[in-house]
Amino acid sequence: MVWARPAGIVGEMLFDHPGAQAYYDDLFQMYADWGVDFIKADDMLRPAYHEREIAMMRRAIDKTGRP
């Protein structure tokens, strides 16, 4: 099982920060390089729907070139 938020990272992502997308791009590229075929992202609906974070993850996955 792989958890998408490394130890020491606490709180919400600052989606307007220039490095926010780069964080997910690097993270998902690392998973792709490892040959990971499935990412499970929990807690994306509560306490609030995380639409922006989901979109960032989707873009990062698309950039890896993996299905």
CYANA upper distance limits for C-alpha pairs under 8 A (distance plus 0.5 A):
  4 ALA  CA     27 LEU  CA      8.23
  4 ALA  CA     41 ALA  CA      7.87
  5 ARG  CA      9 ILE  CA      6.96
 13 MET  CA     20 ALA  CA      7.60
 13 MET  CA     53 GLU  CA      8.44
 14 LEU  CA     20 ALA  CA      7.05
 15 PHE  CA     20 ALA  CA      6.09
 15 PHE  CA     21 GLN  CA      8.20
 15 PHE  CA     52 ARG  CA      7.77
 15 PHE  CA     53 GLU  CA      8.01
 16 ASP  CA     20 ALA  CA      7.56
 18 PRO  CA     22 ALA  CA      8.17
 19 GLY  CA     23 TYR  CA      6.57
 20 ALA  CA     24 TYR  CA      7.38
 21 GLN  CA     25 ASP  CA      6.56
 21 GLN  CA     56 MET  CA      6.54
 21 GLN  CA     60 ALA  CA      7.98
 22 ALA  CA     26 ASP  CA      6.53
 23 TYR  CA     27 LEU  CA      6.66
 24 TYR  CA     28 PHE  CA      6.43
 24 TYR  CA     56 MET  CA      7.30
 24 TYR  CA     57 MET  CA      6.70
 24 TYR  CA     60 ALA  CA      6.33
 25 ASP  CA     29 GLN  CA      6.49
 25 ASP  CA     57 MET  CA      8.33
 25 ASP  CA     59 ARG  CA      8.29
 25 ASP  CA     60 ALA  CA      5.01
 25 ASP  CA     61 ILE  CA      7.99
 25 ASP  CA     63 LYS  CA      7.79
 26 ASP  CA     30 MET  CA      6.62
 26 ASP  CA     60 ALA  CA      8.45
 27 LEU  CA     31 TYR  CA      6.98
 28 PHE  CA     32 ALA  CA      6.63
 28 PHE  CA     57 MET  CA      8.32
 28 PHE  CA     60 ALA  CA      6.55
 28 PHE  CA     61 ILE  CA      6.58
 28 PHE  CA     64 THR  CA      7.67
 29 GLN  CA     33 ASP  CA      6.56
 29 GLN  CA     60 ALA  CA      8.04
 29 GLN  CA     61 ILE  CA      8.10
 29 GLN  CA     63 LYS  CA      8.42
 29 GLN  CA     64 THR  CA      6.11
 30 MET  CA     34 TRP  CA      6.78
 31 TYR  CA     35 GLY  CA      6.91
 31 TYR  CA     36 VAL  CA      5.82
 32 ALA  CA     36 VAL  CA      5.98
 32 ALA  CA     37 ASP  CA      7.97
 32 ALA  CA     64 THR  CA      7.08
 32 ALA  CA     66 ARG  CA      7.64
 44 MET  CA     48 ALA  CA      8.02
 44 MET  CA     49 TYR  CA      6.42
 44 MET  CA     50 HIS  CA      5.82
 44 MET  CA     54 ILE  CA      8.17
 45 LEU  CA     49 TYR  CA      4.73
 45 LEU  CA     50 HIS  CA      6.75
 50 HIS  CA     54 ILE  CA      6.67
 51 GLU  CA     55 ALA  CA      6.69
 52 ARG  CA     56 MET  CA      6.75
 53 GLU  CA     57 MET  CA      6.75
 54 ILE  CA     58 ARG  CA      6.69
 55 ALA  CA     59 ARG  CA      6.73
 56 MET  CA     60 ALA  CA      6.65
 57 MET  CA     61 ILE  CA      6.65
 58 ARG  CA     62 ASP  CA      6.67
 59 ARG  CA     63 LYS  CA      6.73
 60 ALA  CA     64 THR  CA      7.17
 61 ILE  CA     65 GLY  CA      7.75
 61 ILE  CA     66 ARG  CA      7.52
 62 ASP  CA     66 ARG  CA      7.40
 62 ASP  CA     67 PRO  CA      8.11
